[in-house]
Amino acid sequence: MYNILLLLHVLAATIWTGGHLVLALAVLPGVLKRKAPAELLRFESAFEKIGIPALLIQVGSGLALAYRVLPDVQQWFAFADQTSRLIGTKLALLALTMLLAADARLRIIPRLSEKNLTSLAWHIIPVTVVSVLFVVVGVSFRTGWLY
C-alpha cells in the first residue's frame, strides 16, 4: 500500500508542480507582455481540470503517507526530529498554497482584467515556488537534504 500511495503522491506532484512551472515560465510572461487576461484564464480553466484533482490526490496521499511514517498526529507539528520537521514543513507549505489560492480565486480571478493582471502574477509566482519546495521537502524524506 505504501508504494501505491507514494506513486500517486509523486504523479500528482508532477502534474501540480509541472503545471505551475509551465504557467509561471511559459504562459505568464507572454500574458503579461500582451496584457491578455483571457489567455491566462484559458490556461487556468484547462489546468484546473487536472491540477485540482492532482492537488487533492497529493493532500490525501500525503496525509496517508505522513500517518504511516509518524502515526502520532500531534508529533507532526512538534518539529522534534527530521520526520516531524519535514511533515510540519509540508503542512505549512500546504497552508500557504491554500491561502494564496483562495485569495486569488475569491478576490482576483472574478475581476481579472488588464489592470489587476500583475496581482494574479504575484500569486502565481509564489504558488509555483511553493510547489517546487513541496518537491524538495518530499525528496528530503529519502535524501536527508533538509534538517
Residue frames relative to the residue before (quaternion, step in Angstrom):
aa qw qx qy qz dx dy dz
M 1.0000 0.0000 0.0000 0.0000 0.00 0.00 0.00
Y 0.6057 0.5729 -0.3508 0.4264 3.59 1.03 -0.80
N 0.6751 0.5062 -0.2999 0.4451 3.59 0.86 -0.95
I 0.6419 0.5085 -0.3231 0.4744 3.59 1.02 -0.75
L 0.6426 0.5147 -0.3197 0.4689 3.59 0.96 -0.85
L 0.6671 0.5041 -0.2972 0.4609 3.55 0.91 -0.94
L 0.6429 0.5185 -0.3167 0.4664 3.59 0.96 -0.84
L 0.6561 0.4970 -0.3100 0.4758 3.60 0.89 -0.89
H 0.6478 0.5319 -0.3102 0.4486 3.55 0.98 -0.90
V 0.6916 0.4705 -0.2761 0.4732 3.58 0.89 -0.95
L 0.6421 0.5084 -0.3333 0.4670 3.62 0.95 -0.76
A 0.6617 0.4909 -0.3074 0.4761 3.58 0.94 -0.84
A 0.6362 0.5197 -0.3272 0.4669 3.59 1.02 -0.76
T 0.6090 0.5541 -0.3416 0.4532 3.56 1.07 -0.74
I 0.6679 0.4903 -0.2912 0.4782 3.56 0.92 -0.92
W 0.6946 0.4910 -0.2801 0.4450 3.58 0.76 -1.07
T 0.7298 0.4246 -0.2452 0.4764 3.57 0.71 -1.07
G 0.6512 0.5179 -0.3189 0.4539 3.59 0.92 -0.85
G 0.6508 0.5200 -0.3128 0.4562 3.56 0.96 -0.84
H 0.6860 0.4727 -0.2883 0.4720 3.55 0.97 -0.82
L 0.6116 0.5275 -0.3518 0.4732 3.58 1.10 -0.58
V 0.6319 0.5062 -0.3274 0.4870 3.60 1.00 -0.80
L 0.6532 0.5191 -0.3128 0.4538 3.58 0.90 -0.91
A 0.7428 0.4367 -0.2408 0.4467 3.58 0.71 -1.07
L 0.7840 0.3702 -0.1829 0.4636 3.59 0.90 -0.88
A 0.7745 0.3365 -0.1828 0.5035 3.60 1.07 -0.61
V 0.7571 0.3885 -0.2161 0.4787 3.60 0.84 -0.91
L 0.6907 0.5357 -0.2942 0.3864 3.56 0.73 -1.09
P 0.6522 0.5160 -0.3619 0.4212 3.67 0.76 -0.78
G 0.6746 0.4855 -0.2950 0.4714 3.59 0.93 -0.84
V 0.6287 0.5351 -0.3284 0.4589 3.56 1.02 -0.83
L 0.6743 0.4804 -0.2976 0.4754 3.58 0.93 -0.86
K 0.6466 0.5294 -0.3183 0.4476 3.58 0.97 -0.83
R 0.7546 0.3735 -0.1943 0.5033 3.57 0.93 -0.95
K 0.2988 -0.7587 0.5097 0.2744 3.58 1.33 -0.25
A 0.3845 0.7405 -0.4382 0.3345 3.52 0.90 1.08
P 0.1429 -0.8314 0.5317 0.0744 3.59 0.25 1.21
A 0.5834 0.5891 -0.3812 0.4090 3.62 1.08 -0.58
E 0.6201 0.5384 -0.3414 0.4573 3.60 1.05 -0.71
L 0.6568 0.5067 -0.2997 0.4713 3.55 0.98 -0.87
L 0.6574 0.5066 -0.3077 0.4653 3.57 0.95 -0.86
R 0.6167 0.5331 -0.3468 0.4638 3.62 1.05 -0.67
F 0.6562 0.4925 -0.3132 0.4783 3.57 0.92 -0.89
E 0.6598 0.5211 -0.3062 0.4465 3.57 0.85 -1.00
S 0.6579 0.5194 -0.3074 0.4505 3.57 0.93 -0.90
A 0.6787 0.4701 -0.2870 0.4858 3.57 0.94 -0.86
F 0.6879 0.4955 -0.2898 0.4443 3.58 0.87 -0.92
E 0.6060 0.5829 -0.3596 0.4046 3.60 1.00 -0.77
K 0.6032 0.5879 -0.3584 0.4026 3.60 1.06 -0.67
I 0.7678 0.2530 -0.1733 0.5625 3.60 1.12 -0.56
G 0.6198 0.5835 -0.3411 0.3987 3.60 1.12 -0.62
I 0.6818 0.4783 -0.2979 0.4665 3.59 0.88 -0.89
P 0.6474 0.4735 -0.3446 0.4879 3.66 0.87 -0.73
A 0.6260 0.5291 -0.3455 0.4570 3.61 1.01 -0.72
L 0.6460 0.5088 -0.3222 0.4691 3.58 0.96 -0.81
L 0.6548 0.5079 -0.3129 0.4640 3.58 0.95 -0.85
I 0.6346 0.5059 -0.3241 0.4860 3.59 1.03 -0.76
Q 0.6282 0.5334 -0.3326 0.4586 3.58 1.00 -0.78
V 0.6726 0.4928 -0.3033 0.4613 3.56 0.85 -0.94
G 0.6889 0.4849 -0.2902 0.4539 3.58 0.82 -0.97
S 0.7033 0.4425 -0.2741 0.4841 3.57 0.82 -0.96
G 0.6239 0.5463 -0.3397 0.4438 3.59 1.07 -0.69
L 0.6530 0.4928 -0.3140 0.4817 3.57 0.97 -0.82
A 0.6502 0.5095 -0.3152 0.4673 3.59 0.98 -0.82
L 0.6539 0.4991 -0.3102 0.4765 3.60 0.97 -0.82
A 0.6370 0.5252 -0.3261 0.4605 3.57 0.97 -0.86
Y 0.6616 0.5073 -0.3037 0.4611 3.57 0.95 -0.87
R 0.6348 0.5341 -0.3288 0.4513 3.58 1.06 -0.73
V 0.7494 0.3901 -0.2287 0.4836 3.59 0.92 -0.83
L 0.7888 0.0760 -0.0440 0.6084 3.60 1.19 -0.46
P 0.1739 -0.8560 0.4789 0.0877 3.60 0.26 1.28
D 0.6260 0.5039 -0.3473 0.4833 3.61 1.17 -0.36
V 0.3247 -0.7996 0.4758 0.1696 3.55 -0.08 1.35
Q 0.5987 0.5695 -0.3659 0.4282 3.60 1.06 -0.63
Q 0.6381 0.5403 -0.3231 0.4433 3.58 1.11 -0.61
W 0.5024 0.6646 -0.4239 0.3552 3.59 1.21 -0.35
F 0.7640 0.3338 -0.1704 0.5252 3.57 1.13 -0.63
A 0.4598 0.7077 -0.4288 0.3223 3.57 1.28 0.17
F 0.1675 -0.8142 0.5296 0.1690 3.57 1.15 -0.66
A 0.3388 0.7815 -0.4544 0.2607 3.57 1.18 0.69
D 0.7917 0.0816 -0.0391 0.6042 3.58 1.13 -0.54
Q 0.7466 -0.4125 0.2629 0.4508 3.56 -1.28 0.14
T 0.6657 0.5145 -0.3172 0.4376 3.60 0.86 -0.91
S 0.6951 0.4576 -0.2940 0.4702 3.60 0.82 -0.90
R 0.6225 0.5290 -0.3502 0.4583 3.61 1.06 -0.63
L 0.6666 0.4918 -0.3072 0.4684 3.60 0.96 -0.83
I 0.6542 0.4916 -0.3168 0.4796 3.59 0.93 -0.84
G 0.6609 0.5076 -0.3050 0.4610 3.59 0.90 -0.89
T 0.6409 0.5159 -0.3181 0.4711 3.57 1.02 -0.79
K 0.6520 0.5022 -0.3227 0.4675 3.59 0.92 -0.85
L 0.6608 0.4978 -0.3143 0.4655 3.60 0.95 -0.78
A 0.6268 0.5148 -0.3364 0.4784 3.60 1.07 -0.68
L 0.6400 0.5104 -0.3200 0.4770 3.58 1.01 -0.79
L 0.6269 0.5276 -0.3321 0.4673 3.58 1.04 -0.75
A 0.6476 0.5133 -0.3200 0.4634 3.59 0.93 -0.87
L 0.6519 0.5085 -0.3113 0.4686 3.58 0.95 -0.84
T 0.6285 0.5299 -0.3232 0.4687 3.58 0.99 -0.84
M 0.6817 0.4948 -0.2929 0.4525 3.57 0.85 -0.96
L 0.6476 0.5149 -0.3226 0.4599 3.60 0.98 -0.78
L 0.6712 0.4877 -0.2964 0.4731 3.57 0.91 -0.90
A 0.6675 0.5056 -0.2996 0.4573 3.57 0.94 -0.89
A 0.6599 0.5038 -0.3109 0.4627 3.57 0.92 -0.88
D 0.6472 0.5138 -0.3222 0.4618 3.59 0.94 -0.84
A 0.6663 0.4918 -0.3037 0.4711 3.58 0.91 -0.89
R 0.6919 0.4964 -0.2837 0.4408 3.57 0.84 -1.02
L 0.7651 0.3964 -0.2073 0.4632 3.60 0.89 -0.90
R 0.7823 0.3609 -0.1743 0.4768 3.57 0.99 -0.77
I 0.7945 0.3463 -0.1732 0.4679 3.60 0.80 -0.96
I 0.7054 0.5025 -0.2925 0.4054 3.59 0.65 -1.08
P 0.6491 0.5155 -0.3642 0.4247 3.67 0.84 -0.69
R 0.7705 0.2811 -0.1604 0.5492 3.60 1.15 -0.54
L 0.2400 0.8143 -0.5032 0.1616 3.58 1.17 0.52
S 0.1357 0.7562 -0.6265 0.1311 3.52 -0.92 1.01
E 0.7208 -0.3946 0.3223 0.4700 3.55 -1.31 -0.08
K 0.6459 0.5654 -0.3121 0.4070 3.58 1.07 -0.75
N 0.8017 0.2539 -0.1426 0.5220 3.62 0.95 -0.75
L 0.2886 0.7835 -0.4987 0.2328 3.58 1.23 0.39
T 0.6382 0.5287 -0.3246 0.4559 3.57 1.02 -0.77
S 0.5974 0.5618 -0.3641 0.4415 3.60 1.06 -0.63
L 0.6599 0.4872 -0.3095 0.4811 3.55 0.98 -0.79
A 0.6053 0.5495 -0.3523 0.4556 3.58 1.05 -0.70
W 0.6646 0.4962 -0.2976 0.4729 3.59 1.04 -0.76
H 0.6236 0.4553 -0.3526 0.5287 3.59 1.28 0.09
I 0.6450 0.5434 -0.3205 0.4313 3.57 0.96 -0.90
I 0.6730 0.5141 -0.3097 0.4322 3.58 0.82 -0.94
P 0.6977 0.4423 -0.3078 0.4720 3.67 0.75 -0.84
V 0.6253 0.5212 -0.3564 0.4587 3.61 0.98 -0.69
T 0.6333 0.5186 -0.3268 0.4725 3.59 1.05 -0.73
V 0.6506 0.5010 -0.3146 0.4761 3.59 0.92 -0.88
V 0.6537 0.5044 -0.3111 0.4706 3.59 0.93 -0.86
S 0.6458 0.5142 -0.3393 0.4511 3.61 0.95 -0.76
V 0.6334 0.4971 -0.3320 0.4914 3.59 1.05 -0.67
L 0.6345 0.5227 -0.3291 0.4646 3.60 1.01 -0.76
F 0.5637 0.5735 -0.3777 0.4590 3.60 1.12 -0.63
V 0.6743 0.4925 -0.2906 0.4673 3.56 0.89 -0.96
V 0.6499 0.5193 -0.3178 0.4550 3.59 0.90 -0.91
V 0.6721 0.4762 -0.2966 0.4833 3.58 0.90 -0.90
G 0.6415 0.5300 -0.3262 0.4486 3.58 0.97 -0.80
V 0.6529 0.4966 -0.3077 0.4822 3.56 0.95 -0.85
S 0.6179 0.5787 -0.3366 0.4123 3.57 1.08 -0.68
F 0.5148 0.6134 -0.4321 0.4147 3.60 1.18 -0.30
R 0.7447 0.3847 -0.2025 0.5065 3.57 1.08 -0.75
T 0.7637 0.4092 -0.2021 0.4567 3.55 0.96 -0.88
G 0.3440 -0.7478 0.4971 0.2743 3.57 1.12 -0.61
W 0.2688 0.8009 -0.5009 0.1881 3.61 1.23 0.34
L 0.7732 0.2899 -0.1543 0.5425 3.56 0.88 -0.92
Y 0.8381 0.1823 -0.1618 0.4881 3.52 -1.22 0.64
